């Protein structure tokens, strides 16, 4: 294969950079990013060739390129090719562990070469890896062979237009065209949705090992019923995007190439993933509905654009604290490094923009649309404020973050109905409070001093307890978004559809990680919620969500304002002192009385 001896220097015009800094990016911008990504792939391929040395796969790919350059180019730009290239190079450097042998990883190159040669209509024969009885041929499909060996080889042979995958014990015919089935063969389906001239055409890839990010997985073919469902939801999602974000949809037509389906998850909690190494690929769980899938596409396309930009220019400088500095990310359970926070900001700006448009266009589920817009604009604003003046921002990084901050400030001024606005504020504040209880630790000497002060009957805690807490990541932190999940369940039903007095235990059971108090608070019964939280803390005094929820329940009920303020803003102090008192005396103090004591003037400075 002939590689470019000197790849072009890629330059993004100022107008393109300004467009990306706004969180946008039209077709022309995507074309520039794709050109740069193609050069990057060629460089990675050359690096791999230098490491592997000459061989039949390289010779076959070169022949295919001479016959049909567009075929090889399309294969090179397939997202899973980029993921494989990055994985193979990391394996050669020993930087990532994997179960599959190195020769299987490197042998995937032969499968790529076979596909290029087949599509270029060459006669050839080449040995390829067999993975647990399966031979994936990227973009085409997967042959299934009768073998019990986890890792072995087969031969892909093509002559006179007939292609087979064969071993000593079996021969599987590769169908001649897309949409063809055959014994022992699963095809990669393609989904083309939308009107002529505005179609989204993607591979629904359930077969390529490198379709999942960041770790490869074995093929898991979908049933025909599942494929039909994905097609229906994608058609509906695409109509939503064409109607509400036509510029984004047009850019997606150029920059989204494959969709990797994974099983459905809990309602309102989809999972989706992209990788900077797999430009144009999206891994997504089966959606609840078309709107959720539209949101997922917007979310992951934001990551795709930012990943392409980061391949050309940094937004952050390196620094001594890169590996240790961690931040609050309102969309995550865990503290995040600065580059991860930046990725989230960019992605969720896109989500806020989607809900801003959707709430004006939809009549169904308008309450949820208002809630989602109010919630995500608040979350993004919170994240942006943390890094507004961070010294690691490059000039372009500063311009991007400042531009997004300006947009978000304007969104925060837009009216939202009171019920949805109040719920969004509750959910945003509750997430912060839960995160603090899990990950922040008041200074240990100050906690012990507070214990002594409480036991001695002092009027308030020591001033030292108000010192900056330590950030200690809690690996057990899960489901910090439970209040938002309950709010979505609440808003997705009309008042007539809601049970008049649903058992809070049953309501909370709909959402993993939720407590009965959470269900009561999300439904607006603050008085019952505070009783439920106190009862829970009597049984499980360390439960982070109960401490956070108790503060918001007290605030909503307008009772015990001092305790409510402390628990809403510094719940980690109450839990730390409460646990220390329990260890010291064997008896747990009343959490509200303790929080009110901690909120005295000496404790709040």
C-alpha positions in Angstrom: 0.0 0.0 0.0 1.4 3.4 -1.0 1.4 5.8 2.0 1.9 9.5 1.8 5.6 10.3 2.3 4.8 13.6 3.9 1.2 13.9 5.3 -0.4 17.3 4.7 -0.3 19.9 7.5 -3.9 20.3 8.5 -5.1 23.7 9.5 -8.5 24.7 10.8 -9.6 28.2 9.7 -10.6 30.7 12.4 -14.3 30.4 11.4 -14.1 26.7 11.9 -12.5 27.0 15.3 -15.1 29.5 16.3 -17.8 27.1 15.2 -16.4 24.3 17.2 -15.8 26.6 20.2 -19.6 27.2 20.2 -20.1 23.5 20.5 -21.3 23.4 16.9 -19.8 22.2 13.7 -21.4 21.9 10.3 -20.7 19.7 7.3 -17.7 21.7 6.1 -16.1 21.5 9.5 -16.7 17.8 9.6 -15.0 17.4 6.2 -11.9 19.1 7.6 -11.8 16.9 10.7 -12.2 13.8 8.5 -9.3 14.9 6.3 -7.1 15.2 9.4 -8.4 11.9 10.7 -7.5 10.2 7.5 -3.9 11.4 7.7 -3.7 10.2 11.3 -4.9 6.8 10.4 -2.3 6.6 7.6 0.4 7.5 10.1 -0.8 4.9 12.5 -0.8 2.3 9.7 2.7 3.2 8.8 3.8 2.9 12.4 2.3 -0.5 12.6 3.9 -1.6 9.3 7.3 -0.4 10.7 6.7 -2.5 13.8 5.4 -5.6 12.0 7.5 -5.6 8.9 6.4 -6.7 5.4 4.0 -9.6 5.0 1.2 -10.9 2.8 -1.5 -8.7 4.4 0.4 -5.5 3.5 1.0 -6.8 0.0 -2.7 -7.6 -0.5 -3.9 -4.3 0.9 -1.5 -2.5 -1.5 -2.8 -4.4 -4.4 -6.4 -3.6 -3.4 -5.5 0.1 -3.2 -4.0 0.1 -6.7 -7.2 -1.5 -8.0 -9.7 0.5 -5.9 -8.4 3.3 -3.8 -11.9 4.4 -2.6 -12.5 0.9 -1.2 -9.3 1.0 0.9 -10.0 4.6 2.0 -13.5 3.7 3.2 -12.2 0.7 5.1 -9.4 2.8 6.6 -11.9 5.4 7.9 -14.2 2.9 9.4 -14.3 3.6 13.2 -13.4 0.0 14.1 -10.3 0.2 12.0 -9.1 3.2 14.0 -9.8 1.4 17.2 -7.9 -1.7 16.1 -4.9 0.4 14.9 -4.6 2.1 18.3 -5.1 -1.2 20.2 -2.5 -3.0 18.1 0.1 -0.3 18.7 -0.6 -0.2 22.4 -0.3 -3.9 22.6 3.1 -3.8 20.8 4.3 -1.3 23.3 3.0 -3.4 26.2 0.8 -0.6 27.5 -2.5 -2.5 27.8 -3.3 -6.0 29.0 -5.7 -8.2 27.1 -6.9 -11.8 27.1 -6.5 -12.3 23.3 -3.0 -13.2 22.1 -0.9 -10.6 20.4 -0.9 -12.6 17.2 -4.7 -12.5 17.1 -4.7 -8.7 17.5 -2.0 -8.2 14.8 -3.7 -10.8 12.6 -6.8 -8.6 12.3 -4.8 -6.8 9.7 -5.1 -9.8 7.5 -8.9 -9.7 7.9 -8.9 -6.0 6.8 -6.7 -6.8 3.8 -9.1 -9.7 2.9 -12.1 -7.3 2.9 -10.3 -4.7 0.9 -9.3 -7.4 -1.7 -12.8 -8.9 -1.8 -14.4 -5.5 -2.4 -11.8 -4.7 -5.0 -12.7 -7.9 -6.8 -9.3 -9.5 -6.5 -8.5 -13.2 -6.4 -6.5 -14.0 -3.3 -5.9 -16.3 -0.4 -4.8 -15.2 3.1 -4.8 -16.6 6.6 -6.9 -14.8 9.2 -7.5 -15.3 13.0 -10.4 -17.3 14.3 -11.8 -15.9 17.6 -13.8 -18.5 19.6 -15.0 -20.1 16.4 -15.8 -16.7 14.6 -14.0 -15.0 11.8 -15.0 -11.3 11.6 -14.5 -9.6 8.3 -14.8 -5.9 9.0 -17.7 -4.0 7.4 -19.0 -7.2 5.8 -19.9 -9.8 8.4 -18.7 -12.8 10.4 -18.3 -16.5 9.6 -19.0 -19.1 12.3 -16.9 -22.2 12.3 -17.3 -25.5 14.2 -14.3 -25.3 16.5 -13.7 -25.5 20.2 -10.4 -23.7 20.1 -10.4 -20.2 21.5 -7.8 -18.9 19.1 -6.8 -20.5 15.8 -6.7 -19.6 12.1 -8.7 -20.0 8.9 -8.2 -19.2 5.3 -10.1 -16.6 3.4 -10.0 -17.5 -0.3 -11.6 -15.6 -3.3 -11.5 -16.8 -6.9 -13.7 -15.7 -9.8 -16.1 -13.8 -7.5 -16.7 -16.7 -5.1 -15.3 -16.1 -1.6 -15.1 -18.7 1.2 -13.8 -18.9 4.8 -12.3 -22.4 5.3 -10.5 -24.7 7.6 -9.7 -28.4 7.3 -13.1 -29.2 8.8 -15.5 -26.6 7.3 -16.1 -24.2 4.5 -18.4 -21.1 4.9 -19.4 -19.2 1.8 -19.3 -15.4 2.0 -22.4 -14.1 0.2 -21.7 -12.0 -2.9 -23.5 -8.8 -1.8 -24.9 -6.9 1.1 -28.2 -8.1 2.4 -27.4 -11.7 1.6 -27.6 -14.5 4.1 -26.1 -17.9 4.1 -25.3 -20.9 6.4 -22.7 -20.0 9.0 -22.6 -16.3 8.0 -23.9 -13.2 9.8 -23.9 -10.0 7.8 -23.2 -6.4 9.1 -26.6 -4.7 8.6 -26.8 -1.2 7.3 -29.5 1.3 8.4 -30.4 4.1 6.0 -33.0 6.3 7.5 -34.5 9.7 6.4 -35.7 11.2 3.2 -33.6 11.2 0.0 -30.8 13.8 0.2 -31.0 13.9 4.0 -30.4 10.2 4.9 -28.3 8.9 7.7 -26.6 5.7 6.6 -24.7 3.8 9.2 -23.6 0.2 9.9 -25.4 -1.5 12.8 -22.2 -3.3 13.8 -22.8 -6.2 16.2 -19.9 -8.3 14.9 -16.5 -6.4 14.7 -14.4 -7.2 17.8 -13.3 -3.5 17.9 -16.8 -2.1 17.8 -16.8 -1.7 21.6 -14.7 1.0 23.3 -12.1 0.8 24.8 -12.0 -3.0 25.1 -12.7 -5.4 22.2 -15.5 -7.9 22.6 -16.6 -11.0 20.6 -19.4 -10.8 18.0 -22.9 -10.8 19.4 -25.3 -11.0 16.5 -28.7 -9.4 17.0 -32.0 -11.1 16.2 -34.0 -9.9 13.2 -36.6 -8.5 15.7 -33.9 -6.5 17.5 -32.6 -5.1 14.2 -36.1 -4.1 13.2 -36.6 -2.3 16.5 -33.3 -0.4 16.1 -34.3 0.6 12.6 -37.6 2.0 13.8 -36.1 3.9 16.7 -33.3 5.3 14.5 -35.9 6.4 11.9 -37.9 8.2 14.6 -34.8 9.7 16.2 -33.5 11.0 12.9 -36.8 12.7 12.2 -36.5 14.5 15.6 -33.0 15.7 14.7 -33.9 16.8 11.2 -36.7 18.8 12.6 -35.0 20.3 15.6 -31.3 20.4 15.0 -31.0 20.3 11.2 -27.4 21.6 11.1 -26.2 19.0 13.6 -28.1 16.3 11.6 -26.4 17.3 8.4 -23.0 17.2 10.0 -23.8 13.7 11.5 -24.5 12.5 7.9 -20.7 13.1 7.3 -19.4 12.1 10.7 -21.3 9.1 12.0 -20.4 5.8 10.3 -21.4 3.0 12.7 -23.7 2.3 15.6 -22.8 -0.5 18.0 -25.9 -1.9 19.8 -25.7 -3.1 23.4 -28.6 -4.4 25.6 -31.1 -2.1 27.1 -30.5 -0.7 30.6 -32.6 0.7 33.4 -35.2 3.2 32.2 -33.8 6.7 31.8 -30.2 5.4 32.3 -28.8 4.6 28.9 -25.2 3.9 28.3 -23.2 5.2 25.4 -19.5 5.4 24.5 -17.3 6.9 21.9 -13.5 6.8 21.5 -11.1 9.3 20.0 -9.5 6.4 18.3 -12.7 5.4 16.6 -13.9 8.6 14.9 -17.4 8.2 13.7 -18.3 5.2 15.9 -21.0 5.2 18.6 -21.7 2.4 21.1 -25.2 2.7 22.6 -27.6 0.7 24.6 -31.0 0.0 23.3 -33.0 3.2 23.9 -36.2 3.7 25.9 -37.6 5.7 22.9 -36.6 7.8 19.9 -36.0 11.0 21.8 -33.5 9.2 24.1 -31.7 7.9 21.1 -31.6 11.4 19.5 -30.1 12.7 22.7 -27.5 9.9 22.7 -26.5 10.7 19.1 -26.1 14.4 19.9 -24.1 13.5 23.1 -21.7 11.2 21.4 -21.3 13.3 18.3 -20.1 16.1 20.5 -17.4 13.8 21.8 -16.5 12.8 18.2 -16.0 16.4 17.1 -14.0 17.3 20.2 -11.9 14.2 19.7 -11.1 15.2 16.1 -10.2 18.7 17.3 -7.9 17.3 20.0 -6.0 15.3 17.4 -5.1 18.6 15.8 -4.5 21.0 18.7 -4.5 20.8 22.5 -7.0 22.7 24.6 -5.0 22.1 27.8 -1.3 22.3 28.6 0.5 19.6 30.4 1.2 20.3 34.1 2.7 18.7 37.2 -0.8 18.2 38.7 -2.2 16.5 35.7 -2.4 13.1 37.3 -3.6 14.2 40.7 -6.0 17.1 40.2 -9.6 15.9 40.2 -12.9 17.8 39.8 -16.7 17.5 40.4 -18.4 16.4 37.2 -22.2 16.7 37.6 -22.9 13.8 35.2 -20.5 11.4 36.9 -20.4 9.4 40.2 -16.6 9.8 40.4 -14.2 12.8 40.5 -12.7 13.5 37.1 -9.4 14.8 35.8 -9.5 18.1 33.9 -9.4 16.7 30.4 -12.3 14.3 31.3 -14.3 17.3 32.7 -13.7 19.2 29.5 -15.0 16.3 27.5 -18.1 16.2 29.6 -18.7 19.9 29.4 -18.6 19.8 25.6 -20.9 16.8 25.3 -23.5 18.1 27.8 -23.6 21.5 26.1 -24.9 19.6 23.1 -27.5 17.9 25.3 -28.6 21.2 26.8 -28.9 22.6 23.3 -31.0 19.6 22.2 -33.5 20.0 25.1 -33.7 23.7 24.5 -34.8 23.1 21.0 -37.0 20.1 21.8 -39.0 21.8 24.5 -40.2 24.3 21.8 -41.0 21.7 19.2 -42.7 18.9 21.2 -46.2 18.7 22.6 -45.8 15.3 24.1 -43.7 15.0 27.3 -43.1 18.8 27.3 -42.7 18.7 31.1 -39.7 16.4 30.9 -38.2 18.5 28.1 -38.4 21.6 30.3 -36.9 19.7 33.2 -34.0 18.3 31.2 -33.1 21.7 29.8 -33.2 23.3 33.2 -31.1 20.5 34.7 -28.4 20.3 32.1 -27.9 24.0 31.7 -27.3 24.1 35.5 -25.0 21.1 35.5 -22.9 22.6 32.6 -22.8 26.0 34.3 -21.5 24.4 37.5 -18.8 22.6 35.7 -17.7 25.6 33.7 -17.4 27.8 36.8 -14.9 25.4 38.3 -12.4 25.8 35.4 -13.2 29.3 34.3 -9.7 30.6 35.1 -7.7 27.4 35.1 -4.1 28.0 34.2 -3.8 24.9 32.0 -6.2 26.3 29.4 -4.5 27.0 26.1 -5.6 30.1 24.2 -8.0 28.0 22.1 -9.1 26.1 25.2 -9.8 29.4 27.0 -11.8 30.7 24.0 -13.8 27.4 23.8 -14.7 27.4 27.5 -15.4 31.1 27.7 -17.7 30.8 24.6 -19.6 27.9 26.1 -19.8 29.8 29.4 -21.4 32.7 27.7 -24.0 30.5 25.9 -24.8 28.8 29.2 -25.3 32.2 30.9 -27.8 33.1 28.3 -29.6 29.8 28.7 -29.8 30.3 32.5 -31.9 33.4 31.8 -34.5 31.6 29.8 -37.8 30.9 31.6 -38.8 27.4 32.6 -42.1 26.4 34.3 -41.9 26.6 38.0 -42.5 22.9 38.8 -39.8 21.7 36.4 -37.4 24.4 37.4 -37.8 23.5 41.1 -37.3 19.8 40.4 -34.2 20.6 38.3 -32.7 22.7 41.1 -33.4 20.0 43.6 -31.8 17.3 41.4 -28.7 19.4 40.7 -28.2 20.3 44.4 -28.8 16.8 45.5 -26.2 15.4 43.1 -23.6 17.9 44.4 -24.4 17.0 48.0 -24.2 13.2 47.4 -20.9 13.7 45.6 -19.5 15.7 48.6 -20.6 13.1 51.1 -18.9 10.3 49.1 -15.7 12.0 48.1 -14.8 14.8 50.5 -13.3 14.2 54.0 -13.1 16.9 56.6 -9.6 17.1 58.3 -9.4 14.1 60.7 -8.0 16.2 63.7 -10.9 18.7 63.3 -13.4 15.8 63.3 -11.9 14.5 66.5 -11.9 17.9 68.1 -15.6 18.3 67.1 -16.4 15.0 68.9 -14.7 16.3 72.0 -16.6 19.6 71.8 -19.9 17.9 71.3 -19.4 15.5 74.3 -18.2 18.5 76.4 -21.4 20.4 75.7 -19.7 23.2 73.7 -21.9 25.7 72.0 -20.5 24.8 68.5 -17.9 22.9 66.6 -14.2 24.0 66.2 -13.4 26.5 63.5 -11.0 23.9 62.0 -13.9 21.8 60.8 -14.7 24.4 58.2 -11.2 24.0 56.6 -11.0 22.8 53.0 -11.8 19.1 53.0 -9.6 16.5 51.4 -10.8 14.9 48.1 -10.6 11.1 48.6 -12.3 9.2 45.8 -14.8 6.8 47.0 -14.8 3.8 44.7 -18.2 2.7 46.1 -20.0 5.8 44.9 -22.9 4.8 42.6 -26.2 6.1 41.4 -25.7 9.7 42.5 -28.3 10.7 39.9 -31.1 8.8 41.6 -33.1 11.9 42.4 -33.1 12.9 38.8 -34.2 9.5 37.8 -37.1 9.6 40.2 -38.0 13.1 38.8 -38.1 11.7 35.3 -40.4 8.9 36.4 -42.6 11.4 38.1 -42.8 13.8 35.1 -43.3 11.0 32.6 -46.8 10.3 34.1 -49.8 12.7 34.3 -51.4 13.4 37.7 -54.3 11.1 36.7 -51.9 8.2 36.0 -50.1 8.5 39.3 -51.2 6.2 42.2 -52.9 8.4 44.9 -50.6 7.0 47.6 -47.9 4.8 46.0 -45.7 3.1 48.6 -42.4 5.0 48.6 -40.6 1.6 48.8 -42.2 0.6 45.5 -41.6 4.0 44.0 -37.9 3.9 44.9 -37.7 0.3 43.6 -38.0 1.7 40.0 -34.6 3.4 40.4 -31.4 1.6 41.4 -29.8 3.4 44.3 -32.9 5.4 45.3 -34.2 5.5 48.9 -37.9 5.8 50.0 -37.1 9.3 51.1 -35.8 10.2 47.7 -39.1 9.0 46.1 -41.1 11.1 48.6 -39.0 14.2 48.1 -39.2 13.9 44.3 -43.0 13.6 44.5 -43.1 16.8 46.6 -43.8 15.3 50.1 -40.9 16.9 52.0 -42.3 16.2 55.5 -42.7 12.5 54.9 -39.3 12.5 53.2 -37.4 13.9 56.2 -39.0 11.2 58.4 -38.0 8.5 55.9 -34.4 9.8 55.8 -34.1 9.9 59.6 -35.4 6.4 59.8 -32.9 5.2 57.3 -30.0 6.9 59.0 -31.0 5.1 62.2 -30.4 1.8 60.5 -27.6 2.8 58.1 -25.9 5.9 59.4 -23.3 6.0 56.8 -25.6 6.2 53.8 -24.5 9.2 51.7 -27.8 9.7 49.9 -29.7 9.8 53.2 -27.5 12.6 54.5 -27.8 14.6 51.3 -31.5 14.0 51.0 -32.3 14.9 54.6 -30.9 18.4 54.1 -33.0 19.0 51.0 -36.1 17.6 52.7 -35.6 20.0 55.6 -35.1 22.9 53.3 -38.2 22.0 51.2 -40.3 21.6 54.4 -38.9 24.9 55.7 -38.0 23.3 59.0 -34.7 23.4 60.9 -33.1 26.0 58.6 -29.7 25.8 60.2 -29.5 22.0 59.9 -30.9 22.2 56.4 -28.2 24.7 55.3 -25.4 22.7 56.7 -26.6 19.4 55.2 -27.3 21.0 51.8 -23.8 22.6 51.5 -21.5 20.6 53.7 -23.1 17.2 54.4 -19.7 15.5 54.6 -19.1 17.3 58.0 -22.2 15.9 59.5 -21.6 12.3 58.4 -17.9 12.4 59.4 -18.7 13.7 62.9 -21.7 11.5 63.3 -19.6 8.4 62.5 -16.8 9.5 64.8 -19.3 10.0 67.6 -20.8 6.5 67.0 -17.4 5.0 67.1 -16.5 6.9 70.3 -19.7 6.3 72.3 -21.5 3.5 70.6 -24.6 5.7 70.4 -25.6 7.7 67.3 -26.7 11.3 67.9 -29.9 12.7 66.3 -28.7 13.7 62.8 -30.8 16.9 62.6 -29.7 18.0 66.1 -26.1 17.3 65.2 -26.4 19.2 61.9 -27.9 22.2 63.6 -25.0 22.2 66.2 -22.5 22.0 63.3 -24.2 24.9 61.6 -23.5 27.3 64.5 -21.5 30.4 63.7 -18.1 28.8 64.6 -18.8 25.9 62.3 -20.0 27.8 59.3 -17.0 30.2 58.9 
